[in-house]
Structures are given as C-alpha cells and as structure tokens.
C-alpha cells in the first residue's frame, strides 16, 4: 500500500501552501551549483501536484519567488527566470492532463516580459481546469499582500 493510499482523504486540507526555500542550499551541500537545486525543485513540485490531485486538495500555493529574491546574484535571478519560463512552457500539457488550473499572485510587473508572456499563456490555456488550482506566488511580499488586500 502506497503512502498516499494510507491518507484519510476526508481529513486533507482544502488549501496547502509551500514556501519553496532551501533548494540552492541543498545543491551547494551536494557539491552542485545553486541552479541545480532549483531545477531539482521542479521535480519535487511535479510529485506534490500529483499527490494533491490524488488526494483531492483544491488549492496549492507555491511561494516561488519573493521580492527579496531580487537581491540574489544576477546570474541566479536570470537562471530562476529562465527556469520559470522553460518549466511553465513544458508543463502546460501536464497541467491540462491533470485538470490543473494555473493562477498567480504577486506583482508580476517586475518579472521579465518572457515570464509574463509564458505565465499568461499558460493561465489562459488552463483556465477551464477545475480539479486543482496551482497558484504561483511571484514577486510577492507581506507588504504587497497587505497593500493589495487594502486596495480590494
């Protein structure tokens, strides 16, 4: 019996949020560059998404890139942005196959143009899916959330 089969689905939360932190440190501890850790994190996200769909979780928020992350070295930030574009482009069919809708929160205005293009394209292509909402928190901060909530 798998671990997922042992979980009481009636007690699963409706919304799970994960702060994606530590991938770069993990890579460095294993003698790799930080971007290797970020790339490895993509596989972990795939596994989490499949488990959430299997368990009937309705919302999964991934806190993926905070405003503080802009302070990282330019090479790492550029690598993270490229990874985001590549991952979103490569995963849309998988999202659709699993009936997952992609959404985002945060101030996307500072993200590179290609990130916004790919993100908006994927959101449009998955907008009818309704098994799970995958919410990417991008360029977010507590200050942004409070300001945005106040405006609403």
N, C-alpha and C positions, 0 to 999 in steps of 0.2 A: 504494500500500500504506500503510495507516494505521500509526501508531506502535505501537499495541497489537499489530498483526499481525507486527511485527518483533521482538517479545519472545519469547524462548525460554521457554515456559511451564514446562518441566521445571526451570528454574533460578529460578522465582519463589519467594519466601519463603512459608511457610505462614501467618505472622503478621506483619502490618505495624502499627506504632503511630505515630500522628501527634500531636504536640503542637500544638494549634491556637493559634497565637500570632501576633500581628502584624496581625490584621485591623483593629483600631482605629487603629493607627499608619498602616496603608496608607490608610484612609479619610481621616485627617487630612492626609496628604501629597497627597491628591487633592481637598482643599478640602471634604470631607464630614464629617459628624458620625461619631463612633466607631461608633454602632449601625449605620450604613450599611455599614461594613466587616464587622461581624458578620453582617448579613443577606446580604452578598455571599459570605461564607464558606459559607453553606448551599448555594449553587450549586456551589461547589468540592467540597463533600462529596458531592453527587449524582454528580458526574463521577468522583470517586475510587471511590465504591461500585460504579458500573457497570464501571469498569476492573477492580476487584478480582474481581467476579463473572466477567467475561470471562476473566480470567487464572487463575481457579481458586484465588485466595487464600482461605484458610479462615477467618481471623480478622482483623478490622480494629478496632484500639482507637483511639478518638479521645479524647485528653486534652482535654476541652472546658471544664471549669470547676474550677479548683483551690481549695483553702481560702484561698489568698492573694487570689483574685479577689473575696472579700467585702470587701476593703479599697478597692475601686474606688468611685467616687461612686454613691450610692444610685440615682440615675436610670439609670446604666449597668447596674447589677446588676439592677434591676427590668426594664429593657429586655431584658437577656440571658435572664432567667427567662421573660418573655413570649414571646420568640423561640423558646425551647426548647419551651414548651407548644404554640405555634402550629405549629412545624415538625414535632414528633412527631405531632400530630393530623393534619396534612396529608400526611404521608409514609407512614403505615401501609399504605395500599393499594399504594404503590410498593414498599415493603419486601416485601409479600406477592407482588406480581407478579414480583419478582426473587428470591424464595425466601430472603430475608434475615431472620435471627432477631435481634431487638434484645435486648441484655442491658446491664447496667450494673454498675459497681464504684464504690466510694467510700461515704461516709457520707451517705445520702440523707435522713437525719432532719432536716437543717437546710434542705433545699430547701422552697420553698413547697408547700402542700398541693396546689394545682392541678398543679404539676410532677410530684409523686409520683403523682397520680391518672392523669394522661395517660401517664406513663412506664410505670406498672404495667399499664395497659390495653393499651398497645402491645406490651409484653413478652408479655402473655397472648395477644394476637391473632397474634403471630408465632412463638410457641413451637415450632410444628411445622416451621418452615422450617429447611433444612439445607444450603443452598449456601454461606452465609457468615454468620458471627456478627459483628454490629456491636456492639461493646462501648463504651458511653459511660462515660468516667471523669468522675464528677461529685462535686464537693466532696471531692476527694482530696488527699492529700499523701504525701510519703515516710514521714512519721511514722505516718499512718493505715495505709499498706500494711504497715509493719513490725509495728505493733500487731496488725493483722488476721491477718497470717501467723503471729505468735506464738500468738495465740488458737487458730488452727486446728491 
